Amino acid sequence: MGDTGNRPVTYFISPTTWYLQEGDRHGGRDVPAAGAGLRTGDERKIPVSEKEVPLAKKRIQVHEVGAWDTGEIVALYRAGGWWDEERDSPEEIPALILGSLAFIVATDTSTGKAVGMGRVISDGVSDGYIQDLVVLPEYRGQGVGSAIVQALVASCRRQGIRWLALIAEPGSDRFYGDLGFAMDEGDVPMRYCGDLTDDQGQ
């Protein structure tokens, strides 16, 4: 980690874009970070942990989007090990993004390419579920995933969602715990394993 001197490393958020950068940023219409609500015109600086300083130096931006390059999203699903070449179709990606309550994409501003993503599925009224959180391998361990989750939480709060959950991979409890999540000891996650193929008309 490089020497940042006395300059704080801070989060910045605009109504649609989150910024992580080293030092102060003046001007613009920044709004508070996750946990503080989203009110255009406000400004707040929130310290970033030491492990997230490399993210600031790479100038990662985190966007809430309604559309994105299909090829980049498919590459992220492949990086997460969730893309089935026989079952999944790139043609479904635009509808998948639009059908999410919130879809967050992290980009490296030096290339403009997506390096991470996450989304929330919800009824839009009360409950939400975070899923498909993934960061490209070369960007992991640098705070990108944390920034995506915080952006998703902020979007849910802004849209009135009051119950938020996820199914975490083994060994990721500390990551999510640091972001405000806790294990629900009383519940058992289950997945339907029957056939969901639409065979009407056959």
C-alpha angles and dihedrals in degrees: 000000000000123000111270094182113203094328113115121234105227145183118234125190132192122187091274107012134057118207129202112189141147118258129001128324120202131201128013125095103284122178132197124285128249110308094031101072128243115273116158112236097032123110132202134168117212122191115243120217118251092256089062096054092091087056090056091051091052089052097228116189123203116208134188104220142183094201139016142174106293095215092055092050092049089051089055092050088051090050088055091050091241102114117102109195092204099044106030125071128199087220089072095059099085092051091045091056094045092046093057121093087223130005117189125194124188116207136190104231092209090067104015088228127135113255100172144007145182137176144197123224115200149149085247092236113070119339133052138180126205115219144153094042107167138152126194110259095247091056099046122115092030102095098265094119092047091052091050093051092047090051091051092050091049091050091051091049091050091050095049099254108153102177120055129174143160142185108244128207116245112278095022097096093102092051092053093037090060087055095054102270125127134191114263100221094187097059133074116204112226136183129206109246099183127103114284094177113133102236098168113139094022 
